[in-house]
Amino acid sequence: MTGDDSPVRLTHRQVTRIAMAVWGYVEICRFFTLAIEDAAICVHGCVEPDYPLETGLAIVKAFSNTWQGCPTEVCDGNWTPIDIEAGRHEQ
């Protein structure tokens, strides 16, 4: 045992929740999840159920470098971290 509790992989849902935490968001909308998907494609070539730790963190960084917020006039933002983990945002 190394004593290192860091995960080896991050799920796409975890990547989304990390990005929410980085930005201080309690709820997100489809525009946010689309931007996470775009970042995953940019960094990894496609959206996967999970990524190596370094790739997942690079996705959060790429997202953060490009995220400009959602257009609030058409925003349906009300997904919480619990909704993300349950996959309700994927419907």
N, CA, C and O atoms as a GROMACS GRO file, in nm:
protein
  364
    1MET      N    1   0.084  -0.118   0.000
    1MET     CA    2   0.000   0.000   0.000
    1MET      C    3   0.089   0.124   0.000
    1MET      O    4   0.184   0.134   0.077
    2THR      N    5   0.056   0.217  -0.086
    2THR     CA    6   0.140   0.336  -0.100
    2THR      C    7   0.098   0.448  -0.008
    2THR      O    8   0.176   0.541   0.014
    3GLY      N    9  -0.023   0.443   0.047
    3GLY     CA   10  -0.070   0.554   0.128
    3GLY      C   11  -0.131   0.664   0.044
    3GLY      O   12  -0.178   0.764   0.098
    4ASP      N   13  -0.130   0.647  -0.087
    4ASP     CA   14  -0.187   0.746  -0.178
    4ASP      C   15  -0.331   0.708  -0.207
    4ASP      O   16  -0.357   0.603  -0.265
    5ASP      N   17  -0.426   0.792  -0.166
    5ASP     CA   18  -0.566   0.765  -0.186
    5ASP      C   19  -0.619   0.823  -0.318
    5ASP      O   20  -0.740   0.821  -0.342
    6SER      N   21  -0.532   0.875  -0.402
    6SER     CA   22  -0.575   0.934  -0.528
    6SER      C   23  -0.631   0.825  -0.619
    6SER      O   24  -0.574   0.716  -0.629
    7PRO      N   25  -0.742   0.855  -0.687
    7PRO     CA   26  -0.796   0.757  -0.781
    7PRO      C   27  -0.705   0.744  -0.903
    7PRO      O   28  -0.633   0.837  -0.939
    8VAL      N   29  -0.709   0.629  -0.964
    8VAL     CA   30  -0.631   0.606  -1.085
    8VAL      C   31  -0.710   0.654  -1.206
    8VAL      O   32  -0.653   0.697  -1.306
    9ARG      N   33  -0.843   0.646  -1.196
    9ARG     CA   34  -0.931   0.689  -1.304
    9ARG      C   35  -1.041   0.778  -1.248
    9ARG      O   36  -1.076   0.769  -1.131
   10LEU      N   37  -1.094   0.863  -1.333
   10LEU     CA   38  -1.210   0.946  -1.300
   10LEU      C   39  -1.321   0.915  -1.398
   10LEU      O   40  -1.297   0.907  -1.519
   11THR      N   41  -1.442   0.898  -1.347
   11THR     CA   42  -1.555   0.881  -1.438
   11THR      C   43  -1.588   1.016  -1.501
   11THR      O   44  -1.548   1.121  -1.451
   12HIS      N   45  -1.661   1.010  -1.612
   12HIS     CA   46  -1.703   1.134  -1.676
   12HIS      C   47  -1.790   1.215  -1.579
   12HIS      O   48  -1.782   1.338  -1.575
   13ARG      N   49  -1.870   1.146  -1.502
   13ARG     CA   50  -1.954   1.214  -1.403
   13ARG      C   51  -1.868   1.282  -1.297
   13ARG      O   52  -1.899   1.394  -1.254
   14GLN      N   53  -1.760   1.216  -1.254
   14GLN     CA   54  -1.670   1.278  -1.157
   14GLN      C   55  -1.602   1.401  -1.216
   14GLN      O   56  -1.586   1.502  -1.148
   15VAL      N   57  -1.563   1.392  -1.342
   15VAL     CA   58  -1.502   1.507  -1.410
   15VAL      C   59  -1.600   1.624  -1.408
   15VAL      O   60  -1.561   1.738  -1.380
   16THR      N   61  -1.726   1.596  -1.437
   16THR     CA   62  -1.828   1.701  -1.437
   16THR      C   63  -1.842   1.761  -1.297
   16THR      O   64  -1.848   1.883  -1.282
   17ARG      N   65  -1.847   1.676  -1.195
   17ARG     CA   66  -1.861   1.725  -1.058
   17ARG      C   67  -1.738   1.804  -1.013
   17ARG      O   68  -1.752   1.901  -0.938
   18ILE      N   69  -1.620   1.765  -1.057
   18ILE     CA   70  -1.498   1.840  -1.023
   18ILE      C   71  -1.506   1.979  -1.087
   18ILE      O   72  -1.475   2.078  -1.022
   19ALA      N   73  -1.547   1.985  -1.213
   19ALA     CA   74  -1.560   2.114  -1.280
   19ALA      C   75  -1.662   2.202  -1.208
   19ALA      O   76  -1.642   2.323  -1.194
   20MET      N   77  -1.771   2.143  -1.164
   20MET     CA   78  -1.871   2.219  -1.086
   20MET      C   79  -1.807   2.278  -0.961
   20MET      O   80  -1.828   2.395  -0.929
   21ALA      N   81  -1.729   2.197  -0.891
   21ALA     CA   82  -1.664   2.243  -0.768
   21ALA      C   83  -1.563   2.353  -0.796
   21ALA      O   84  -1.555   2.452  -0.723
   22VAL      N   85  -1.485   2.336  -0.903
   22VAL     CA   86  -1.385   2.437  -0.940
   22VAL      C   87  -1.453   2.572  -0.965
   22VAL      O   88  -1.401   2.676  -0.925
   23TRP      N   89  -1.568   2.569  -1.030
   23TRP     CA   90  -1.639   2.692  -1.062
   23TRP      C   91  -1.734   2.736  -0.952
   23TRP      O   92  -1.795   2.842  -0.962
   24GLY      N   93  -1.748   2.658  -0.847
   24GLY     CA   94  -1.835   2.695  -0.737
   24GLY      C   95  -1.983   2.685  -0.768
   24GLY      O   96  -2.064   2.756  -0.709
   25TYR      N   97  -2.017   2.597  -0.862
   25TYR     CA   98  -2.158   2.582  -0.902
   25TYR      C   99  -2.226   2.476  -0.816
   25TYR      O  100  -2.170   2.369  -0.792
   26VAL      N  101  -2.344   2.507  -0.772
   26VAL     CA  102  -2.426   2.413  -0.696
   26VAL      C  103  -2.516   2.336  -0.794
   26VAL      O  104  -2.549   2.220  -0.771
   27GLU      N  105  -2.554   2.403  -0.902
   27GLU     CA  106  -2.637   2.343  -1.008
   27GLU      C  107  -2.576   2.377  -1.142
   27GLU      O  108  -2.508   2.479  -1.158
   28ILE      N  109  -2.602   2.291  -1.240
   28ILE     CA  110  -2.555   2.317  -1.377
   28ILE      C  111  -2.667   2.290  -1.475
   28ILE      O  112  -2.774   2.240  -1.438
   29CYS      N  113  -2.642   2.323  -1.601
   29CYS     CA  114  -2.741   2.303  -1.707
   29CYS      C  115  -2.678   2.223  -1.822
   29CYS      O  116  -2.562   2.184  -1.816
   30ARG      N  117  -2.756   2.200  -1.924
   30ARG     CA  118  -2.709   2.124  -2.040
   30ARG      C  119  -2.593   2.195  -2.109
   30ARG      O  120  -2.505   2.128  -2.164
   31PHE      N  121  -2.590   2.326  -2.110
   31PHE     CA  122  -2.478   2.397  -2.173
   31PHE      C  123  -2.346   2.362  -2.105
   31PHE      O  124  -2.243   2.348  -2.171
   32PHE      N  125  -2.349   2.348  -1.974
   32PHE     CA  126  -2.230   2.310  -1.898
   32PHE      C  127  -2.186   2.170  -1.938
   32PHE      O  128  -2.068   2.148  -1.966
   33THR      N  129  -2.280   2.075  -1.941
   33THR     CA  130  -2.242   1.938  -1.975
   33THR      C  131  -2.194   1.927  -2.120
   33THR      O  132  -2.104   1.848  -2.149
   34LEU      N  133  -2.253   2.005  -2.209
   34LEU     CA  134  -2.204   2.006  -2.348
   34LEU      C  135  -2.061   2.059  -2.356
   34LEU      O  136  -1.979   2.008  -2.432
   35ALA      N  137  -2.032   2.161  -2.277
   35ALA     CA  138  -1.896   2.216  -2.276
   35ALA      C  139  -1.797   2.116  -2.218
   35ALA      O  140  -1.682   2.109  -2.263
   36ILE      N  141  -1.838   2.039  -2.118
   36ILE     CA  142  -1.752   1.932  -2.064
   36ILE      C  143  -1.728   1.828  -2.172
   36ILE      O  144  -1.615   1.781  -2.189
   37GLU      N  145  -1.832   1.791  -2.246
   37GLU     CA  146  -1.818   1.693  -2.354
   37GLU      C  147  -1.723   1.746  -2.461
   37GLU      O  148  -1.639   1.672  -2.511
   38ASP      N  149  -1.736   1.874  -2.497
   38ASP     CA  150  -1.645   1.934  -2.595
   38ASP      C  151  -1.501   1.929  -2.546
   38ASP      O  152  -1.409   1.899  -2.624
   39ALA      N  153  -1.480   1.958  -2.419
   39ALA     CA  154  -1.345   1.952  -2.362
   39ALA      C  155  -1.290   1.809  -2.366
   39ALA      O  156  -1.173   1.788  -2.394
   40ALA      N  157  -1.377   1.711  -2.336
   40ALA     CA  158  -1.334   1.571  -2.341
   40ALA      C  159  -1.291   1.532  -2.482
   40ALA      O  160  -1.191   1.463  -2.501
   41ILE      N  161  -1.367   1.577  -2.580
   41ILE     CA  162  -1.332   1.548  -2.720
   41ILE      C  163  -1.202   1.616  -2.758
   41ILE      O  164  -1.118   1.556  -2.826
   42CYS      N  165  -1.184   1.739  -2.714
   42CYS     CA  166  -1.060   1.813  -2.743
   42CYS      C  167  -0.938   1.744  -2.681
   42CYS      O  168  -0.834   1.731  -2.745
   43VAL      N  169  -0.952   1.701  -2.557
   43VAL     CA  170  -0.838   1.642  -2.484
   43VAL      C  171  -0.817   1.495  -2.517
   43VAL      O  172  -0.704   1.451  -2.534
   44HIS      N  173  -0.926   1.420  -2.526
   44HIS     CA  174  -0.918   1.274  -2.532
   44HIS      C  175  -0.962   1.216  -2.667
   44HIS      O  176  -0.936   1.099  -2.696
   45GLY      N  177  -1.027   1.297  -2.749
   45GLY     CA  178  -1.073   1.249  -2.880
   45GLY      C  179  -1.217   1.203  -2.880
   45GLY      O  180  -1.278   1.194  -2.986
   46CYS      N  181  -1.271   1.174  -2.764
   46CYS     CA  182  -1.411   1.131  -2.753
   46CYS      C  183  -1.453   1.137  -2.607
   46CYS      O  184  -1.370   1.152  -2.517
   47VAL      N  185  -1.583   1.126  -2.584
   47VAL     CA  186  -1.638   1.118  -2.449
   47VAL      C  187  -1.640   0.971  -2.410
   47VAL      O  188  -1.692   0.888  -2.484
   48GLU      N  189  -1.585   0.940  -2.294
   48GLU     CA  190  -1.579   0.804  -2.244
   48GLU      C  191  -1.649   0.797  -2.108
   48GLU      O  192  -1.670   0.900  -2.044
   49PRO      N  193  -1.686   0.677  -2.064
   49PRO     CA  194  -1.743   0.664  -1.929
   49PRO      C  195  -1.642   0.700  -1.821
   49PRO      O  196  -1.680   0.749  -1.714
   50ASP      N  197  -1.511   0.676  -1.846
   50ASP     CA  198  -1.408   0.715  -1.751
   50ASP      C  199  -1.276   0.739  -1.824
   50ASP      O  200  -1.259   0.702  -1.940
   51TYR      N  201  -1.184   0.805  -1.752
   51TYR     CA  202  -1.056   0.847  -1.808
   51TYR      C  203  -0.946   0.823  -1.707
   51TYR      O  204  -0.972   0.817  -1.587
   52PRO      N  205  -0.822   0.810  -1.754
   52PRO     CA  206  -0.711   0.812  -1.659
   52PRO      C  207  -0.714   0.944  -1.580
   52PRO      O  208  -0.761   1.046  -1.632
   53LEU      N  209  -0.667   0.943  -1.458
   53LEU     CA  210  -0.672   1.061  -1.372
   53LEU      C  211  -0.619   1.186  -1.442
   53LEU      O  212  -0.684   1.290  -1.440
   54GLU      N  213  -0.503   1.175  -1.504
   54GLU     CA  214  -0.441   1.291  -1.568
   54GLU      C  215  -0.528   1.346  -1.680
   54GLU      O  216  -0.538   1.467  -1.698
   55THR      N  217  -0.592   1.256  -1.755
   55THR     CA  218  -0.680   1.298  -1.864
   55THR      C  219  -0.803   1.367  -1.810
   55THR      O  220  -0.845   1.471  -1.862
   56GLY      N  221  -0.863   1.311  -1.706
   56GLY     CA  222  -0.981   1.372  -1.645
   56GLY      C  223  -0.952   1.513  -1.596
   56GLY      O  224  -1.033   1.604  -1.616
   57LEU      N  225  -0.837   1.530  -1.532
   57LEU     CA  226  -0.801   1.664  -1.484
   57LEU      C  227  -0.770   1.758  -1.600
   57LEU      O  228  -0.800   1.877  -1.592
   58ALA      N  229  -0.712   1.706  -1.707
   58ALA     CA  230  -0.687   1.789  -1.826
   58ALA      C  231  -0.819   1.833  -1.891
   58ALA      O  232  -0.827   1.942  -1.947
   59ILE      N  233  -0.921   1.748  -1.883
   59ILE     CA  234  -1.054   1.785  -1.935
   59ILE      C  235  -1.110   1.902  -1.854
   59ILE      O  236  -1.163   1.997  -1.910
   60VAL      N  237  -1.098   1.893  -1.722
   60VAL     CA  238  -1.145   2.004  -1.637
   60VAL      C  239  -1.070   2.132  -1.672
   60VAL      O  240  -1.130   2.239  -1.680
   61LYS      N  241  -0.940   2.122  -1.694
   61LYS     CA  242  -0.860   2.240  -1.730
   61LYS      C  243  -0.903   2.297  -1.864
   61LYS      O  244  -0.921   2.418  -1.878
   62ALA      N  245  -0.920   2.210  -1.964
   62ALA     CA  246  -0.962   2.257  -2.096
   62ALA      C  247  -1.100   2.322  -2.088
   62ALA      O  248  -1.125   2.425  -2.150
   63PHE      N  249  -1.190   2.262  -2.012
   63PHE     CA  250  -1.322   2.320  -1.991
   63PHE      C  251  -1.309   2.459  -1.929
   63PHE      O  252  -1.369   2.555  -1.977
   64SER      N  253  -1.230   2.469  -1.823
   64SER     CA  254  -1.215   2.596  -1.751
   64SER      C  255  -1.152   2.704  -1.838
   64SER      O  256  -1.182   2.822  -1.821
   65ASN      N  257  -1.067   2.664  -1.931
   65ASN     CA  258  -1.003   2.761  -2.020
   65ASN      C  259  -1.100   2.819  -2.123
   65ASN      O  260  -1.074   2.924  -2.181
   66THR      N  261  -1.212   2.750  -2.146
   66THR     CA  262  -1.304   2.794  -2.251
   66THR      C  263  -1.443   2.832  -2.201
   66THR      O  264  -1.517   2.900  -2.272
   67TRP      N  265  -1.481   2.791  -2.081
   67TRP     CA  266  -1.616   2.814  -2.029
   67TRP      C  267  -1.642   2.963  -2.008
   67TRP      O  268  -1.566   3.032  -1.940
   68GLN      N  269  -1.750   3.012  -2.068
   68GLN     CA  270  -1.788   3.151  -2.054
   68GLN      C  271  -1.926   3.166  -1.993
   68GLN      O  272  -1.984   3.275  -1.995
   69GLY      N  273  -1.979   3.059  -1.940
   69GLY     CA  274  -2.111   3.063  -1.880
   69GLY      C  275  -2.218   3.023  -1.979
   69GLY      O  276  -2.193   3.014  -2.099
   70CYS      N  277  -2.336   3.002  -1.929
   70CYS     CA  278  -2.445   2.961  -2.016
   70CYS      C  279  -2.530   3.082  -2.052
   70CYS      O  280  -2.533   3.181  -1.979
   71PRO      N  281  -2.598   3.073  -2.165
   71PRO     CA  282  -2.692   3.180  -2.201
   71PRO      C  283  -2.817   3.167  -2.114
   71PRO      O  284  -2.905   3.086  -2.143
   72THR      N  285  -2.826   3.246  -2.010
   72THR     CA  286  -2.929   3.229  -1.908
   72THR      C  287  -3.071   3.237  -1.962
   72THR      O  288  -3.163   3.183  -1.900
   73GLU      N  289  -3.091   3.302  -2.074
   73GLU     CA  290  -3.227   3.314  -2.125
   73GLU      C  291  -3.284   3.180  -2.173
   73GLU      O  292  -3.406   3.166  -2.184
   74VAL      N  293  -3.199   3.083  -2.201
   74VAL     CA  294  -3.247   2.951  -2.243
   74VAL      C  295  -3.192   2.841  -2.154
   74VAL      O  296  -3.190   2.724  -2.192
   75CYS      N  297  -3.148   2.878  -2.035
   75CYS     CA  298  -3.084   2.783  -1.945
   75CYS      C  299  -3.189   2.704  -1.867
   75CYS      O  300  -3.288   2.760  -1.819
   76ASP      N  301  -3.164   2.574  -1.856
   76ASP     CA  302  -3.252   2.489  -1.776
   76ASP      C  303  -3.178   2.439  -1.652
   76ASP      O  304  -3.208   2.332  -1.600
   77GLY      N  305  -3.082   2.517  -1.606
   77GLY     CA  306  -2.988   2.473  -1.503
   77GLY      C  307  -3.051   2.441  -1.370
   77GLY      O  308  -3.093   2.530  -1.295
   78ASN      N  309  -3.057   2.315  -1.341
   78ASN     CA  310  -3.100   2.274  -1.208
   78ASN      C  311  -3.050   2.136  -1.174
   78ASN      O  312  -3.109   2.068  -1.090
   79TRP      N  313  -2.941   2.091  -1.235
   79TRP     CA  314  -2.882   1.962  -1.202
   79TRP      C  315  -2.780   1.981  -1.091
   79TRP      O  316  -2.690   2.064  -1.102
   80THR      N  317  -2.795   1.904  -0.987
   80THR     CA  318  -2.705   1.910  -0.872
   80THR      C  319  -2.601   1.798  -0.886
   80THR      O  320  -2.614   1.712  -0.974
   81PRO      N  321  -2.498   1.796  -0.800
   81PRO     CA  322  -2.404   1.684  -0.803
   81PRO      C  323  -2.473   1.548  -0.785
   81PRO      O  324  -2.429   1.449  -0.843
   82ILE      N  325  -2.578   1.543  -0.707
   82ILE     CA  326  -2.653   1.418  -0.689
   82ILE      C  327  -2.717   1.376  -0.820
   82ILE      O  328  -2.716   1.258  -0.855
   83ASP      N  329  -2.774   1.473  -0.895
   83ASP     CA  330  -2.832   1.442  -1.026
   83ASP      C  331  -2.725   1.392  -1.123
   83ASP      O  332  -2.749   1.300  -1.201
   84ILE      N  333  -2.608   1.454  -1.117
   84ILE     CA  334  -2.498   1.414  -1.206
   84ILE      C  335  -2.459   1.270  -1.176
   84ILE      O  336  -2.449   1.188  -1.267
   85GLU      N  337  -2.438   1.237  -1.048
   85GLU     CA  338  -2.397   1.102  -1.012
   85GLU      C  339  -2.503   0.999  -1.048
   85GLU      O  340  -2.471   0.885  -1.082
   86ALA      N  341  -2.629   1.039  -1.041
   86ALA     CA  342  -2.739   0.947  -1.076
   86ALA      C  343  -2.759   0.937  -1.226
   86ALA      O  344  -2.834   0.851  -1.273
   87GLY      N  345  -2.694   1.025  -1.302
   87GLY     CA  346  -2.706   1.022  -1.448
   87GLY      C  347  -2.831   1.091  -1.502
   87GLY      O  348  -2.862   1.077  -1.620
   88ARG      N  349  -2.903   1.166  -1.418
   88ARG     CA  350  -3.025   1.232  -1.464
   88ARG      C  351  -2.997   1.337  -1.571
   88ARG      O  352  -3.085   1.368  -1.652
   89HIS      N  353  -2.877   1.390  -1.573
   89HIS     CA  354  -2.842   1.491  -1.675
   89HIS      C  355  -2.819   1.427  -1.811
   89HIS      O  356  -2.808   1.498  -1.911
   90GLU      N  357  -2.811   1.296  -1.818
   90GLU     CA  358  -2.782   1.226  -1.944
   90GLU      C  359  -2.908   1.186  -2.018
   90GLU      O  360  -2.899   1.125  -2.125
   91GLN      N  361  -3.026   1.219  -1.967
   91GLN     CA  362  -3.150   1.177  -2.030
   91GLN      C  363  -3.194   1.272  -2.137
   91GLN      O  364  -3.297   1.251  -2.200
   0.00000   0.00000   0.00000
